[in-house]
Amino acid sequence: MSIIELEHLSLTYESKPILNDVNFTLGNGEFVYLIGPTGTGKSSFLKMIYKDVEPDAGRIRVSDFDLNTMRDSKISYLRRSLGIVFQDFQLLQDRNVYENIAFAMHVVGAKNSRIKQRVLEVLQMVGLSQKRHEMPRDLSGGEQQRVVIARSLVNEPRIMLADEPTGNLDPFATIEIMNLLKMINNRGMSILMVTHNYDVVRKFKYRTVKLEDGKLEDVVFK
């Protein structure tokens, strides 16, 4: 069963066709890479899924949400069902690791007792329990990305959208992050990951789709 369905999507940006009658599904528990040349609209593709960009035409379903008919008041609930991981971390520099993750739960009105329990759970999951009092500036790039992943998981989403999560990391940290994502996927999380790193795509083999010239096609790396 698919957890994301995009049907006949079209999108134009600055008079340039980004998507032209594109169809895509992400299965429940599936891991999919989205690749393609720079400027082809991969980030816009993700933004349509969390309703930050509106397509010109087509239908989008994410879990139980029909994005074509949903009210703006429901967008926050949609985004709560998604864990979003950015390349540039976007951590709060004036808060420590624990506080950065807890902030995502405070925003949705979680109780303090639940916040403490859940934050400690995800910190253990990403291997940063001992770093919970550290500030972002004192962490390596790989550790900062682990914090971002923990923050994306803290509200227990069903889907992770990862936009170049290894783009700013060295090869060793890249492998660590990919092993972490593999473990998260093995626990049942659906993951859609944008990447330019074809070495990662070849080493960690999952279904791969390529966006180019407005079209989306499955590709196989040998």
N, C-alpha and C positions, 0 to 999 in steps of 0.2 A: 504493500500500500504506500502511496506517495504522501509525503508530508508537505511538500511544496509542488505546486503545479502552475506553470506559466504557459498560457495558450495564445498563440497568434499575436505576440507582443511586437509593437512597433514604437520606436522612440527616435526623435530628431533633436539634435542639439546644435544650436547656432547654424541652422540650415543644413547640417550634415546628418545623414541617416546613421544612427548608431545601432538600432535593431530593426530588422525588416522581417516581420512575420515569424518571430522566433518562438519555438516551443521547447519546454524543459520540464523535467520532473526530478525531484530529489526523493528517493525512497526513504521510508522510516528506517533509521539506523545506518543509512548509506553515507559514505565519504566520497565526495566528488571534487576534483580540481577544476577550476576555471582558468584557462590560459588564453594567451593571445597577445598580439603586439601592443605596445604602449599607445594609448589614445583611442582604443577600439570600444571603450565603454564598459569595461569590466566592473569598475567601481560603481558606475551608474546602475549596472545590472543588480548589484547587491542593494543599492539604495532603493530600488523599486520594491524589493522584498520587504524592507522595513518602512516603506511608504515615506521616503524622503524625496523621491523623484516619482512623478506621475507619468506613466506611458501615454503615448498618443492614442494607442488602440490596444486591445487585447484584454485578457482576463488573468488575474492573479489570485491564487488561493494559498494561504500559509496556515498549515494546521487547520484549525476550525474557523479561520478568518477569511471572509471573502472581501478582498481589498477594494473591489469595484463598488460595493454597496455599503461598506462600513462607514460609520460616522466618525468625524474627527475626534470625538470624545473617546473613541475606542482605540486610538492609535497607541496610547501608552500601554494598553493591555497587549496589543500585538507585539510591541517592542520588548515587553516583559517576557514574552515567550521565546525570545531570541537572545542568544549570547553573542555579542559583537566584539570582535578582536581586531584592533587597528595596528598598522605597521608602526606608527609613531607613538605608541603607548598611551598618550593622553592621560597620564596619571596626575593627580593633584600633588604638586611639589611641596605644599606646606603641610601635608599629612603623611603619616607613616604607612607602612604596608597594610597593617590591620585596618586603619582608618579609611584607606582608599577602597578596600573591599567592602567594609561595613557601610560606606556611604551609599552604595548601590541598593542596600536593603533599607536604609533610613528613608530614601527617596520614595519607596513604595509603602512606607508605613509599617514595617515589620516591628515586632516587639523586641525590646532590648535583649531579653533572655534568648530568643530565637536567633537574633543577630550574632551574639557571641558564639553560640553553638555552631551555627552554619559557617561563619567565617573561619573558625578553627578547623572545621571539616575540610573546607576547600584549600586552606593553607597546607594541610597535611597531604591532600591529594596532589598538589603541585610541588611538594617537597620544600616548602618555605616556612615551616612552623618556627624554625629558629630565627627567622628574619623578620618576624611580625612587627618588631619595634623599630626597624630600620627605615630611613627615609629613602625615597626613590633615587636621589642623587648618589647614594652610597651603594647602589646595586649595579651589577653588570647588566648589559643589554639583555642577556638571556634571562636573568632573574627578573628584570622589569617586565619582560613579556610573560613570564610565569604569573606575575601579579595581575596583569591584564587578563590572562586566561582565567585565573581564580575569580576575578571580579565578574567576568562574563558568565561564570557558572553559579554564582552565589544565589541567584533567585530561581535556580533549578529550571532553566529553559529546556525545551525539547530539541532546539536547533542551534547550531553555532555557525555564524557567518564570519569568516576570517579573511581579512583583506591584507595580503602580503605579510603574514605574521612572522616570517623569517627574513624579510627584506633588509633589515638593518643589523642582522646577526652574523657572526663569524661561523665558519663551517661546523665547529664543535657545538656551539650553542644551537645552531640550526637542527642538528641531529637530535639534541636533547628535546627541543620543542616538538619536533615531529614524533618522537617516541611518546611524548606526553599526549599529543593529539590522538595518536594511535590508541593509547590506553583509554582515553575518554570516549573515542568512537567504539571501542570494544565493549564499553559499558552501556552502549545503546544510543549515544548521542549522534544525531544526524549532523554532518559537517559539510559545508560548502566553502571551499578555500580558493581564493584568487592567488596565483603565484606566477612569477617569471622564472623560478628556479627549476629548470628541467632536470637537474641532477636529483632533486628531491622527488620529482614526479617519477623518475626511473627507479629510484631506490625504494620508495614507499609506494607500492603499486596500488592505485585505486582508479576507478573510472575517471576519465579525463575528457572534458569538452573544451573546444576552442572557439572563441569568438573573434571573427574577422570578417570585414566587409559586410557587416550587418547580419551575418549568418552564424548559427551555432551548430557545430558538428562534433560528434564523438571522434576521438582520435585514439590510436593505439601506439604506444612506444615499444620498440623492439629492444 
